[in-house]
Amino acid sequence: MSVNTAHILVIDDNQDILLMLKTMLTIKGYLVSVKDNIKELELSIKDLKPDVILMDMLLSGADGREVCKELRKNTAFDHIPIVMISAHSHVQEECIEAGADYFIEKPFDMNSLIKIVEEALKK
């Protein structure tokens, strides 16, 4: 998939992180949508049709691992690569077990994040 046509959905309750990720991914040529909560997430995914989802593990009122499990149960979304992001490095295995394809620890290097997004797009 061409970078210019790839659509990334970023889900994080931290507005600064959303802005930073949207800015950096847009500069790299991606179409980027952001959500700061999981309200109507499945509807948003159906409408947006993202190629990759970047999601914080700890969201206000939700656990990203549980959200990931729910997305994996839905055959309409189970093919979308999910990159879980967390400041807690010890939860990497739990995130992968929940269905995340990749894990990135905060703070992260943008070049490393871009490489993971590019790898996810090849899936």
C-alpha positions as CSV (number, residue, x, y, z in Angstrom):
1,M,0.0,0.0,0.0
2,S,1.3,3.4,-0.9
3,V,2.0,5.8,2.0
4,N,-0.1,8.4,0.2
5,T,-3.2,6.2,0.3
6,A,-2.7,4.8,3.8
7,H,-5.2,5.8,6.5
8,I,-4.1,5.7,10.1
9,L,-6.6,6.0,13.0
10,V,-5.0,7.2,16.3
11,I,-6.9,6.6,19.5
12,D,-5.6,8.4,22.6
13,D,-7.2,10.5,25.4
14,N,-4.2,12.8,25.5
15,Q,-4.7,15.7,23.2
16,D,-1.0,16.6,23.0
17,I,-0.2,13.0,21.8
18,L,-3.0,13.1,19.3
19,L,-1.8,16.4,17.9
20,M,1.8,15.2,17.8
21,L,1.0,11.9,16.1
22,K,-1.4,13.5,13.6
23,T,1.2,16.1,12.7
24,M,4.1,13.7,12.3
25,L,2.1,11.1,10.4
26,T,0.6,13.7,8.1
27,I,4.0,15.1,7.3
28,K,5.0,11.5,6.3
29,G,2.2,11.5,3.9
30,Y,-0.5,9.5,5.7
31,L,-4.1,10.4,6.0
32,V,-4.7,10.5,9.8
33,S,-7.9,10.5,11.8
34,V,-8.0,10.9,15.6
35,K,-10.3,9.9,18.4
36,D,-9.9,10.8,22.0
37,N,-12.4,8.2,23.3
38,I,-13.9,4.9,22.3
39,K,-17.5,6.1,22.0
40,E,-19.0,4.6,18.8
41,L,-15.5,3.2,17.9
42,E,-16.8,0.4,15.7
43,L,-19.0,2.9,13.8
44,S,-16.0,5.2,13.4
45,I,-13.9,2.3,12.1
46,K,-16.6,1.3,9.6
47,D,-16.9,4.9,8.4
48,L,-13.1,5.7,8.3
49,K,-11.9,2.3,7.1
50,P,-8.4,2.8,8.5
51,D,-5.5,0.7,7.3
52,V,-3.8,0.8,10.7
53,I,-5.0,1.6,14.2
54,L,-2.6,3.2,16.8
55,M,-4.2,2.9,20.2
56,D,-3.1,3.9,23.7
57,M,-3.5,1.1,26.2
58,L,-5.0,3.2,28.9
59,L,-7.9,5.3,27.7
60,S,-10.3,7.3,29.9
61,G,-12.9,4.9,31.0
62,A,-11.5,2.0,29.0
63,D,-8.7,-0.5,28.8
64,G,-7.2,-0.7,25.3
65,R,-6.5,-4.4,25.7
66,E,-10.2,-5.1,26.1
67,V,-11.0,-2.8,23.2
68,C,-8.5,-4.7,21.1
69,K,-10.1,-8.0,22.1
70,E,-13.5,-6.7,21.0
71,L,-12.2,-5.5,17.7
72,R,-10.5,-8.9,17.0
73,K,-13.9,-10.6,17.6
74,N,-15.5,-8.6,14.8
75,T,-14.7,-10.1,11.4
76,A,-15.1,-6.6,9.8
77,F,-12.1,-5.3,11.8
78,D,-10.0,-8.4,12.6
79,H,-7.7,-7.8,9.6
80,I,-6.7,-4.2,10.6
81,P,-3.3,-4.1,12.2
82,I,-3.3,-2.6,15.7
83,V,-0.3,-0.9,17.3
84,M,-0.8,-0.6,21.1
85,I,1.1,2.3,22.8
86,S,1.8,2.4,26.5
87,A,4.1,3.9,29.1
88,H,4.1,0.6,30.9
89,S,6.6,-1.7,29.2
90,H,5.7,-4.7,31.3
91,V,2.3,-5.0,29.6
92,Q,3.7,-5.7,26.1
93,E,2.9,-9.4,26.3
94,E,-0.6,-8.7,27.5
95,C,-1.2,-6.3,24.7
96,I,0.0,-8.8,22.1
97,E,-2.2,-11.6,23.7
98,A,-5.2,-9.2,23.5
99,G,-4.7,-9.1,19.8
100,A,-2.4,-6.1,19.2
101,D,0.1,-6.8,16.3
102,Y,2.7,-4.4,17.6
103,F,3.6,-2.7,20.9
104,I,5.4,0.7,21.3
105,E,6.6,1.9,24.7
106,K,6.2,5.6,25.6
107,P,8.1,7.7,25.2
108,F,8.8,6.6,21.7
109,D,11.0,7.7,18.9
110,M,9.0,8.9,15.9
111,N,11.3,7.1,13.4
112,S,10.7,3.8,15.3
113,L,6.9,4.5,15.2
114,I,7.0,5.2,11.5
115,K,8.9,2.0,10.8
116,I,6.3,0.0,12.7
117,V,3.4,1.7,10.8
118,E,5.2,0.9,7.5
119,E,5.6,-2.7,8.6
120,A,2.0,-2.9,9.7
121,L,0.9,-1.6,6.3
122,K,2.7,-4.5,4.6
123,K,0.5,-7.0,6.4
